[in-house]
Amino acid sequence: MNALGRHILAEIYGCDENVLDDCELIEDIMVKAAIEAGAEVREVAFHKFSPQGVSGVVVISESHITIHTWPELGYAAVDVFTCGDNVNPWNACNYLTKMLKAKNMTATEVKRGVFEQPVKVVNM
């Protein structure tokens, strides 16, 4: 069964709260996670919340990597969505787990773009 993409939904917990609350550090880690996966980074956008937490997205040619952190809980919700055969989303998840100094990570992979019926491609 071929899929257009792979979407990893990762629950990363037991993380270092100081890392999770540092917007610049989170941005750097996320960009490096994309590179670890073999992706091509296009754009980044991150926001620091008050009193704590960071949300951000790394837009890659192959789709995106997102994060939302709860430093007070030592928890990060991460999505890694990649298309094509040249990028491994698990490499990004494993790198993030290491760099967030997490004690645990659980993740689910969802295949995206698996069609049960033939699809007609429309050229626009």
C-alpha positions in Angstrom: 0.0 0.0 0.0 1.6 3.2 -1.2 1.0 6.5 0.7 1.6 10.0 -0.3 3.0 10.9 3.2 3.7 9.8 6.7 2.4 11.7 9.7 3.9 11.0 13.1 1.9 12.2 16.1 4.3 12.2 19.0 3.7 12.6 22.7 7.0 13.6 24.3 7.0 13.9 28.1 9.3 14.0 31.0 11.1 16.8 29.2 13.4 19.5 30.6 11.0 22.4 31.5 13.7 25.0 30.8 14.2 23.7 27.3 10.4 23.6 26.6 10.1 27.3 27.6 13.0 28.7 25.6 11.5 29.8 22.2 14.9 30.4 20.5 16.2 27.0 21.6 13.0 25.2 20.5 13.2 26.9 17.1 16.8 25.8 16.7 16.0 22.2 17.8 13.0 22.0 15.4 15.0 23.3 12.4 17.8 20.8 13.2 15.2 18.0 13.6 14.0 18.8 10.0 17.5 18.5 8.8 18.1 15.3 10.7 15.1 13.9 8.8 16.6 14.9 5.5 14.0 17.6 4.8 14.5 21.0 3.1 13.5 23.8 5.4 11.4 26.6 3.8 10.1 28.8 6.6 9.8 28.9 10.4 7.3 30.6 12.8 7.5 30.4 16.6 5.6 32.1 19.4 6.5 32.3 23.1 3.4 32.3 25.4 3.1 34.1 28.7 3.6 32.8 31.4 5.1 29.8 29.7 5.0 27.6 26.6 6.1 27.7 23.0 4.3 26.9 19.7 5.9 26.7 16.4 6.1 25.3 12.9 8.9 24.5 10.5 7.6 24.4 7.0 9.5 22.0 4.9 9.3 21.3 1.2 8.0 17.8 2.2 5.2 19.3 4.5 5.7 20.4 8.1 6.9 19.8 11.7 5.0 21.4 14.5 5.3 21.6 18.3 3.4 22.9 21.3 5.0 22.8 24.7 3.7 22.7 28.3 6.8 23.4 30.4 4.9 23.1 33.6 4.0 19.5 32.7 7.3 18.6 31.0 5.3 17.8 27.9 5.5 18.5 24.2 3.0 17.6 21.5 4.8 17.2 18.1 3.6 16.5 14.6 6.0 15.5 11.9 4.3 15.2 8.4 6.5 14.3 5.5 5.8 13.4 1.9 8.0 11.4 -0.5 10.6 8.7 0.0 13.7 10.8 0.9 12.7 12.0 4.3 12.4 9.9 7.5 10.0 11.5 10.0 11.2 9.1 12.7 14.6 10.6 12.6 13.1 14.0 13.5 11.0 12.5 16.3 14.0 10.7 17.8 16.2 13.8 17.6 13.5 15.9 19.3 13.1 13.4 22.1 16.9 13.5 22.7 17.2 17.3 22.5 14.1 17.9 24.8 15.8 15.7 27.3 12.7 13.6 27.4 12.2 10.5 29.6 9.5 9.1 27.4 8.1 9.3 23.9 5.1 7.5 22.4 4.1 8.1 18.8 1.7 6.9 16.2 2.3 6.9 12.5 -0.6 7.6 10.1 -0.2 7.0 6.4 -1.6 10.0 4.5 -3.0 9.9 1.0 -3.8 6.2 0.7 -6.6 6.0 -1.8 -9.0 3.0 -1.9 -10.4 4.1 -5.2 -8.6 5.4 -8.3 -8.1 9.1 -8.2 -8.4 11.4 -11.2 -5.7 14.0 -11.2 -7.0 17.4 -12.5 -4.4 19.7 -14.1 -5.1 23.3 -13.2 
